[in-house]
Amino acid sequence: MKNADRSSTLVRDAVYDLVKSGPSSQSRIAHFIAQNPELLGDISISKLARQANSGEASIVRFCRTLGFSGFREFRMAFTGEIERDKARRLTQYLTTEDTHVRPEIANLSAALQHSVAASARLLDYAQIERLTERLQSATRVEAFGMGVSAICAELLSHRLIWLGIPMHSTGTVNIARGLAHGLDASAFAIGISYEGMSEETVAFLKTARDRGAHTLAITTRDKSAVSEVAHEVLLLSSAGPWPEPGSARLMPSMALLSECIAECLKGHKNT
C-alpha cells in the first residue's frame, strides 16, 4: 500500500469520491461497493467484476487508483474499516451509572441520542423556515425513499399531513416514477436516501426536477448522487458510519426533523 498513514475512514471516503469523480468504469465499481459494503468481505475479484458489470483489470486499476497494490490489499483495508467501526460502535458509549439498564441497551440508547444531537447541530433553522414556506405554498408534496428511507418519508408525510400540507409518500418505485412525471413548478419533491446512493431516489428527484418541481435531498452525505440532482440538500446524522441492512438508526434524526418542521409550521400559523 502506497499510503500507510491513511485515517480510519479514508478508504471509505475515497471510494465515495470515485463514485462522483472517477472514470465511468471506476465510478461503476465504486458505486457497487458503496451500495454493498458488507459483500466485500468474502467476494472474489471475479465475482465483484461480474456483479459490478466490470472487468478484473478494471478492478485492479480501481484499487491502484486508491493507492493499493491490488484487490486483496484493498479488500483487507476496506473490510478492516468496517470491522473497526462496528467494534467502536459497540463500545463507544458504554458509560452508564444506571445499574438497571444492560450495557448493550445503554450503548444503543446513547448512540441514538448522539445521532440526534449531531443532527441538531447540522440543522440550519433558516433552511427549515424556507422549506416551511415552500411546503405551505406547494400544491403537491411528494416524498420518496427506498427501504428504511421509505419509512422515514412516511414518518415525515404523516406528521405534516395533520398540519394541512398536501403531502404523500411512497416506497414503491413504479408509483414514484409515475408521481414524479406528474409534477410541475407548483410541486415540491423530497427524496430521502441514507447514504445518498439510491439509484431509484436519484431518478425520482431528477424526473421531478426536470418537470419543474423544487427538489430536496435528505441524506447523511453532502457529496452523494442524490445531492447532485436536487436543488438543495438537508443533512442528517446517524449513529455509526456504516449503515446495516434494515437498520432504523436514521429514524430518530428524521423524527427530529419532522418535529422541527412541524413546530415551524405551527409558528407560521400563529403569526
C-alpha positions as CSV (number, residue, x, y, z in Angstrom):
1,M,0.0,0.0,0.0
2,K,1.4,3.4,-1.0
3,N,-0.1,5.5,1.7
4,A,0.4,3.8,5.1
5,D,-0.9,6.7,7.1
6,R,-4.5,6.5,5.9
7,S,-7.0,7.6,8.6
8,S,-9.6,5.0,9.7
9,T,-12.2,6.4,7.3
10,L,-10.1,7.4,4.3
11,V,-10.7,4.3,2.2
12,R,-14.4,4.6,2.5
13,D,-14.4,8.3,1.7
14,A,-12.0,7.7,-1.3
15,V,-14.5,5.1,-2.6
16,Y,-17.3,7.6,-2.4
17,D,-15.2,10.3,-4.1
18,L,-14.7,7.9,-7.1
19,V,-18.4,7.5,-7.4
20,K,-18.6,11.1,-8.5
21,S,-15.2,12.0,-9.9
22,G,-13.8,8.7,-11.2
23,P,-13.9,7.5,-14.9
24,S,-17.1,5.7,-15.7
25,S,-15.6,2.2,-15.2
26,Q,-14.2,3.1,-11.8
27,S,-17.3,5.0,-10.8
28,R,-19.4,2.0,-11.6
29,I,-17.2,-0.2,-9.3
30,A,-17.2,2.4,-6.6
31,H,-21.0,2.7,-6.8
32,F,-21.5,-1.0,-6.3
33,I,-19.1,-1.2,-3.4
34,A,-20.7,1.9,-1.7
35,Q,-24.1,0.2,-2.0
36,N,-22.9,-3.2,-0.9
37,P,-20.1,-2.7,1.6
38,E,-20.8,-5.9,3.6
39,L,-20.4,-8.0,0.5
40,L,-16.8,-7.2,0.1
41,G,-15.7,-9.4,3.0
42,D,-15.8,-12.7,1.1
43,I,-16.2,-11.7,-2.5
44,S,-13.6,-12.7,-5.1
45,I,-12.3,-10.3,-7.7
46,S,-14.0,-12.3,-10.5
47,K,-17.4,-12.2,-8.7
48,L,-17.0,-8.5,-7.9
49,A,-16.3,-7.9,-11.6
50,R,-19.4,-9.7,-12.7
51,Q,-21.7,-8.0,-10.1
52,A,-20.3,-4.6,-10.8
53,N,-20.6,-5.1,-14.6
54,S,-16.9,-4.6,-15.0
55,G,-13.7,-6.5,-15.7
56,E,-11.0,-7.8,-13.4
57,A,-8.4,-5.5,-15.0
58,S,-10.7,-2.5,-14.2
59,I,-11.0,-3.7,-10.6
60,V,-7.2,-3.8,-10.3
61,R,-6.9,-0.3,-11.7
62,F,-9.6,0.9,-9.3
63,C,-7.6,-0.4,-6.4
64,R,-4.4,1.1,-7.6
65,T,-6.2,4.5,-8.0
66,L,-6.9,4.3,-4.3
67,G,-3.3,3.6,-3.5
68,F,-3.4,-0.2,-3.1
69,S,-1.2,-2.7,-4.9
70,G,-4.2,-4.9,-5.8
71,F,-7.7,-6.1,-4.9
72,R,-6.6,-8.2,-1.9
73,E,-4.9,-5.3,-0.1
74,F,-7.9,-3.0,-0.9
75,R,-10.4,-5.6,0.4
76,M,-8.5,-6.1,3.6
77,A,-8.3,-2.4,4.3
78,F,-11.9,-1.7,3.4
79,T,-13.3,-4.6,5.4
80,G,-11.0,-3.7,8.3
81,E,-12.5,-0.2,8.4
82,I,-16.0,-1.8,8.6
83,E,-15.0,-4.1,11.4
84,R,-13.2,-1.3,13.4
85,D,-16.3,0.9,13.0
86,K,-18.5,-1.9,14.3
87,A,-16.3,-2.6,17.3
88,R,-16.1,1.1,18.1
89,R,-19.9,1.4,17.8
90,L,-20.4,-1.5,20.3
91,T,-18.3,0.1,23.0
92,Q,-18.3,3.8,22.1
93,Y,-20.9,4.9,24.6
94,L,-20.6,2.2,27.3
95,T,-20.7,4.5,30.3
96,T,-23.8,4.4,32.4
97,E,-24.5,4.7,36.1
98,D,-27.9,3.2,35.8
99,T,-27.5,-0.4,37.0
100,H,-31.0,-1.3,35.8
101,V,-30.0,-0.9,32.2
102,R,-27.9,-3.5,30.5
103,P,-24.7,-2.1,28.9
104,E,-25.7,-3.2,25.4
105,I,-29.0,-1.3,25.7
106,A,-27.4,1.7,27.3
107,N,-24.9,1.8,24.4
108,L,-27.6,1.7,21.8
109,S,-29.6,4.4,23.6
110,A,-26.6,6.7,23.9
111,A,-25.7,6.1,20.3
112,L,-29.2,7.1,19.1
113,Q,-29.2,10.1,21.4
114,H,-25.8,11.1,20.0
115,S,-27.1,10.9,16.4
116,V,-30.0,13.1,17.2
117,A,-27.7,15.6,18.9
118,A,-25.4,15.5,15.9
119,S,-28.3,16.1,13.5
120,A,-29.5,19.0,15.7
121,R,-26.0,20.7,15.1
122,L,-26.3,20.1,11.4
123,L,-29.8,21.6,11.0
124,D,-30.0,25.2,9.8
125,Y,-33.2,26.8,11.1
126,A,-33.1,29.4,8.3
127,Q,-33.3,26.5,5.9
128,I,-36.1,24.9,7.8
129,E,-38.1,28.2,7.6
130,R,-37.5,28.4,3.9
131,L,-38.7,24.7,3.5
132,T,-41.7,25.5,5.6
133,E,-42.7,28.4,3.2
134,R,-42.2,26.1,0.2
135,L,-44.3,23.4,1.8
136,Q,-47.1,25.8,2.5
137,S,-47.2,27.2,-1.0
138,A,-46.9,23.9,-2.8
139,T,-49.9,22.4,-4.4
140,R,-48.4,18.9,-4.1
141,V,-45.6,17.5,-2.0
142,E,-44.2,14.0,-2.9
143,A,-41.7,12.2,-0.7
144,F,-39.9,9.0,-1.8
145,G,-37.3,6.7,-0.4
146,M,-36.3,3.0,-0.5
147,G,-36.2,0.6,2.4
148,V,-35.9,2.3,5.8
149,S,-35.8,5.7,3.9
150,A,-39.3,4.9,2.7
151,I,-40.4,4.6,6.4
152,C,-38.7,8.0,7.0
153,A,-40.6,9.5,4.1
154,E,-43.8,8.1,5.6
155,L,-43.0,9.5,9.0
156,L,-42.4,13.0,7.6
157,S,-45.6,12.7,5.5
158,H,-47.7,11.5,8.4
159,R,-46.5,14.4,10.6
160,L,-47.1,17.1,8.1
161,I,-50.5,15.9,6.7
162,W,-52.0,16.7,10.1
163,L,-50.8,20.2,9.7
164,G,-52.5,20.7,6.4
165,I,-49.7,20.0,4.0
166,P,-50.9,18.2,0.8
167,M,-48.2,15.6,1.2
168,H,-47.9,12.0,0.0
169,S,-45.2,9.4,0.3
170,T,-44.4,6.1,-1.3
171,G,-41.7,3.4,-1.2
172,T,-42.8,1.8,-4.5
173,V,-40.5,2.6,-7.4
174,N,-43.1,2.4,-10.2
175,I,-45.6,4.6,-8.3
176,A,-42.8,7.1,-7.5
177,R,-41.8,7.2,-11.2
178,G,-45.4,8.0,-12.2
179,L,-45.8,10.6,-9.5
180,A,-42.6,12.4,-10.4
181,H,-43.7,12.6,-14.1
182,G,-47.0,14.3,-12.9
183,L,-45.3,17.1,-11.0
184,D,-44.8,20.7,-12.1
185,A,-43.4,24.0,-10.9
186,S,-46.1,24.3,-8.2
187,A,-45.0,21.0,-6.6
188,F,-42.3,20.0,-4.1
189,A,-40.4,16.7,-4.3
190,I,-38.4,15.2,-1.4
191,G,-36.0,12.3,-1.8
192,I,-34.6,10.5,1.2
193,S,-31.5,8.3,1.0
194,Y,-29.3,7.3,3.9
195,E,-26.0,7.2,2.0
196,G,-27.3,9.2,-1.0
197,M,-26.6,6.3,-3.3
198,S,-30.1,5.0,-4.2
199,E,-30.5,5.0,-8.0
200,E,-34.3,4.9,-7.6
201,T,-34.3,8.1,-5.4
202,V,-31.9,9.8,-7.8
203,A,-34.2,9.0,-10.7
204,F,-37.2,10.3,-8.8
205,L,-35.5,13.6,-7.9
206,K,-34.1,14.0,-11.4
207,T,-37.5,13.5,-13.1
208,A,-39.2,15.8,-10.6
209,R,-36.6,18.5,-11.2
210,D,-36.9,18.1,-15.0
211,R,-40.7,18.6,-14.6
212,G,-40.1,21.9,-12.8
213,A,-40.7,20.9,-9.2
214,H,-38.4,22.1,-6.4
215,T,-36.4,19.2,-5.1
216,L,-34.9,18.4,-1.7
217,A,-32.5,15.6,-0.9
218,I,-32.3,14.4,2.7
219,T,-29.2,12.3,3.3
220,T,-26.2,11.8,5.6
221,R,-23.7,12.6,2.9
222,D,-23.4,16.0,1.3
223,K,-21.3,14.7,-1.6
224,S,-23.6,12.0,-3.0
225,A,-25.6,11.0,-6.0
226,V,-28.9,12.4,-4.6
227,S,-27.3,15.7,-3.7
228,E,-26.2,16.2,-7.3
229,V,-29.7,16.1,-8.7
230,A,-31.6,18.1,-6.0
231,H,-32.0,21.9,-5.8
232,E,-31.0,21.7,-2.1
233,V,-29.7,19.2,0.4
234,L,-30.6,18.7,4.1
235,L,-28.0,16.8,6.1
236,L,-28.8,14.5,9.0
237,S,-26.5,12.3,11.1
238,S,-27.0,8.7,12.1
239,A,-25.3,6.5,14.7
240,G,-22.3,4.8,13.1
241,P,-20.8,5.4,9.7
242,W,-21.8,2.1,8.1
243,P,-25.5,1.5,7.5
244,E,-26.6,-2.0,8.4
245,P,-29.3,-3.6,6.2
246,G,-32.7,-2.9,7.8
247,S,-31.3,-0.6,10.5
248,A,-33.6,2.1,11.6
249,R,-30.9,4.3,13.1
250,L,-31.7,7.2,10.8
251,M,-35.3,7.4,12.1
252,P,-34.6,9.3,15.4
253,S,-32.9,12.1,13.4
254,M,-35.8,12.0,10.9
255,A,-38.3,12.4,13.8
256,L,-36.3,15.4,15.0
257,L,-36.5,17.0,11.5
258,S,-40.2,16.2,11.2
259,E,-41.0,17.8,14.6
260,C,-38.8,20.8,13.8
261,I,-40.7,21.4,10.5
262,A,-44.0,20.9,12.4
263,E,-43.1,23.5,15.0
264,C,-42.1,26.0,12.4
265,L,-45.4,25.4,10.5
266,K,-47.4,26.0,13.7
267,G,-45.4,29.1,14.4
268,H,-46.2,30.5,10.9
269,K,-49.9,29.8,11.6
270,N,-49.9,31.6,14.9
271,T,-48.3,34.8,13.4
